[in-house]
């Protein structure tokens, strides 16, 4: 985009009460941000969902002045800017209704023809969670995925560091402008990340640091990738918000199960229990579910556990899936003549035993 386009798009973004969804609606109606800001209010009011409150300050000169100052910062710091209709804008994020109209980036990010996954989880990650995250990324290395996270404490920085250790591209999505870093202790990793990926943000250099920014930032983490993986989570947490957003985008969500007595596994267990995420117990389930391909000679295989003892209910389901291959949850319940709740809990036990795996669309198959 030209500097003039950037100026008016920034100015539109600066108008109070105009978020990304509203801005896209206005731009679609008028053709450009400049056209929006030069259009008469009475014409803009003809757009569905646009009222006087939204347009109250739209023609104030302060917005263009603020945009000029931000452009000076962008130039001085050599920040790359992607417009939501531009070629450089991340492809998967284009399909998100609330994706930012402008995305600021630093580093050497390359998303062309890349497999992209987001890894999120508890800030107070356990030693088991760290080990699983590190092993997950190491096992996925042959597929050369881009690892996205939020550069925060715990799971986020664990994922970024594991990606760097495995020479994988990694992207940190920030909840503030590119003129600062949070937490400050992670500043020592910035150069390494920028040399092997970089940072995305939709916040200006003038935006005040606010914890609510983290929730807004999560839509970018979920929107960039084809799947979101939750390593650990308490009953409530930002990673669960990211999982919900990913579900709303119709993206795959994985959750690592844990003991019911572990506080940092409650969130993941609930995601699985409520069928908001597929259980992730083996790192190689990720490329299998996402249909990632390797050369046959190098392709990892997922082997089912040998000598598994099945109870009568599990044997019934096993025999049905053996004869009919992939089947939906409802079909299994009908044909095995069992209630949904019993089928769901039995399939979960069979997953834990390594006998079946869940697939998108509530499908299940034998391993």
Secondary structure, 3 states (H helix, E strand, C coil): CCHHHHHHHHHHHHCCCCCHHHHHHHHHHHCCHHHHHHCCHHHHCCCCCCCHHHHCCCCCCHHHHHHHHHHHHHHHCCCEEEECCCCCCCHHHHCCCCCCCEEEEEECCCCCCCCEEEEECCCCCCHHHHHHHHHHHHHHHHHCCEEEECCCCCHHHHHHHHHHHCCCCEEEECCCCCCCCCCHHHHHHHHHHHHCEEEEECCCCCCCCCCHHHHHHHHHHHHHCCEEEECCCCCCCHHHHHHHHHHHCCCEEEECCCCCCCHHHHHHHHHHHCCCCEECCCCHHHHHHCCCCCCCCCCCCCCCCCCCCCCHHHHHHHHHHHHHCCEEHHHHHHHCCCCHHHHHHHHHHHHHCCCEEEECCCEEEEC
